[in-house]
């Protein structure tokens, strides 16, 4: 296990992503591949990875930073071929960057426009086709528990079971399960249920008043107020790491601190330093 970070978090503080990563002691990143197939270079410029692929790949290789995952902003309510092509592009980029996982958002953008079963079937069709086209690849896909339906364990498990591919697992975002209104103890139970198929992990935190931690809450209850730095929140990442280690997880804990927007510019870097120190101090011996 190791600690990584989303490059967009770093870019929100310092344009030169590589420079800030070095300052913070970050050795691995997740790269966001936009739907238009643009992504950040190490120095913070947006590059079209189709038009400038060789230069893009060379720049990241020279940076020496490990790219563990590619993040996509999927829309499973749209055209099947368009979505399959986007996922295939992410897999191909992951191969070129020697990454291991492509993060997938398996939801329709307009949640509630379709029922759960229809959303499951659409996800299954898209994912099966993308995996079939790339059947010679070893790159894994990680469904993130994102949005209302995506934080329903039944939805996630049914998609995984129906696709039935060892390359399909989860991007576990423990903060999202807590955001969705589940009591803290239930968040840990869900993590244990999903842990054997976790291929990637996002890290954020929320600090609710003590009387709310074990109560069911409405989705996103006062998130902007209670979202917190990772080291201050209710989710115990020592416990999270213990759960995943027991399941044999060897991947990353990708920092995605969404509390940074609450703080002034001069404070953000210090919060990231504390987040990283906290997570690194908890890493179990390999």
Residue, then its C-alpha position, 0 to 999 in steps of 0.5 A: x500500500x502507498x499514498x498517492x494524490x489526484x493531480x487536480x488537487x495539486x493543480x488547484x494550489x500550484x500550476x506546476x504539478x510536478x513541483x508541488x508533488x516533489x515539495x510534498x513528497x508525493x510519488x504517485x498520482x491519479x490523472x484525469x482524462x477528460x471526455x475530450x481526451x485532454x489531461x494535465x502535463x506535469x507542468x500544468x498545461x492541458x494537453x490533447x493526448x491524441x494530438x500530442x501523445x508522444x510529448x505527453x507521455x515523455x513529459x510524465x516519464x521524465x517527471x519520475x512520478x508513478x501514475x497509478x490510475x486514470x480517472x474518467x468522468x463517464x456518463x452511462x446515460x449517453x450513447x453506448x459506443x461513445x462511452x465504450x470508446x472513452x473507456x477504451x481510450x482510458x485503458x490505452x492511456x493507462x497502458x502507455x503510462x504503465x498505470x494499473x487502474x481506470x476509475x469509472x463512474x458507472x452512473x447516468x448523469x441525470x440520476x433518477x431518470x432511469x430505475x436501478x435495474x435499467x442503470x445496472x443493465x446499461x452499465x453492464x452492456x458498456x463495461x462488457x463491451x469495453x472489456x471485450x475490446x481490450x481483452x488482451x489488456x491487464x488494466x483493471x477498471x474500478x467502479x467508484x461509489x459515486x452519487x446516490x445510486x452509486x453508493x448503494x452496495x446492491x447496485x455496485x455488487x450487481x454490476x460486478x457480478x453480471x459483468x463477471x470479469x476479474x478486471x472489474x472491481x471497485x474504486x473505494x471512496x469511503x468518504x462517499x459512503x459516509x456522504x450518502x447518509x450511512x452511519x459510520x459503523x455501516x460504512x466500515x461494514x460495506x468496506x468489508x463486503x467490497x474489500x476483496x474486489x477493491x483495486x483503487x481507493x480515494x481518500x476524503x473525510x467528514x467530521x459530523x457532530x458526535x450525535x450524528x455519526x451513527x444516525x442515518x442522514x439525508x444524502x449529502x447532509x450539510x457536506x459543505x459545512x462538515x467536510x474536513x481535512x482527512x486527518x481531522x474527520x470521523x473516518x478512521x483510516x487506520x481501520x480502513x487500511x486494516x480492512x483492505x490489508x486483510x483482503x490483500x489490497x496492495x494499491x494506493x490511497x489517493x488523496x482527494x481532500x474536498x475540504x480545501x475549498x473552505x480554506x485560504x490559499x496559504x493554508x491549503x498546502x499545510x493541510x495537504x502536508x498534514x493529510x499526507x503525513x497522517x496517511x503515511x503514518x498509518x500505512x501497514x508494514x508490507 
